[in-house]
Amino acid sequence: MRLESAALPVVTAFAFHVQEAYNSLLLALEEVEAGRLLTGTVEGQEENEVLEEELAKKEVVMSELLRLALSLDYGDEIGRRRVFSVVSEWIFLFLFAWLIGVVRGYAGSS
């Protein structure tokens, strides 16, 4: 293996990989949520389990990409901004979903 092939990707290119993984994760999440609404048959439940397994795999990929992001050189301003933008959006959506769950739980207990 050559040393060049072992190097970390340029931050800008890496940012696009993170964006692609993030978009894929969102699509999988939407499919799981739609599947939960339509689950009524055994086949629907089995399909939903497959979708949830795919979602879990995509979550692992996103987690590993974010872990890798910690060791990149952020001297590239465009790449730094792009990675920051993707991660900020991801954190915002996660917190928003969590807050919606809290509010639903509070409304359900009243």
N, C-alpha and C positions, 0 to 999 in steps of 0.2 A: 504494500500500500504506500502510495506516495504521500509525502507530508502535506502537499497542497490540498489533496482530497480530504484530509482529516481536519482542515481548518474550519472554523465556524463561519456560517454564511454572513454576507454583508447585511447590515441591519435593515436596509431598505428591502432587500429580497426576503429577509426573514419576516418583516412586517407583513408582506403580502401572504406568506405562508400562514401566519397567525390569523390574518383576516379570513383566509379561505377556510381554515379550521373552525373559526368562530361562526362563519356563515353556515357551515355544515352542521355545527352543533345546534344552531337556532332552528334549522330545518328539521332536524331529528326531534328536537323538543316539541315543535309544532305538530309533527306526525304523532308523537306519543300522546299529546293532549287531545288531538282529534280522535285517536284510537280509544282513549278513555271515555270519550263521549259516546262513541258508537259501539262499545263493547256490550254485547247482549247475548252472543252465541259462544259456543266453545271455540269455533274457528276464530272469532273475533278476539277472544281472550288469548289464544295462542299467538295470533298475529301481533297483539299488543305486547306480549312477552318478548317477541323477536325485536320489536321496535325499541323496547326499553333496554334490551341488551345492546343494540346498536348505539343508543344514546349513551350508555355507560362507556362503551369503547371510545366514543367521540369525546367524552368528558376526560378520559385518561389521556388522550392525545393532546387535548387543549392544556391540561395540567402540565404535561411534560414539556410542551412548547413554552409555557410560561416559566417553568423551572429553568429551561435553557436560556430564556431571555435574561435571566439574572447575570449570566456570564458573558454577555456580548459587550463589545466596545461601542458606546453610544456617541462617538465622535461625529458620526454621520447625522447631521441635524434633521434631514428629511425622514430618515428611518426612525430616529428617536421620536419624532413627533407622531409618526404613523403608529408605532408600537404603543405609545402613550395613549393615543386616541382609541385604539382597539381595546386596550386593557381598561381604560376608563369607562367605555361604553359597556363592556362586559360586567364590570363591578356594579355600575349603575343598574343594569337590568337585573342582576342577582339581588341587589338590595331592594329594588322595587318589587320583585316577585316575593321576596321574604316579607316585606311590609304588607303586601296584599294578603298573604296568608295569615299574618297576625291580625289584620283588620277583620278578615272573614271569621277567624276563630273567636274574636271578641264579639262580633255581631251575632254569631251563632250561640254564644253562651248567655246573651242577654234575654 
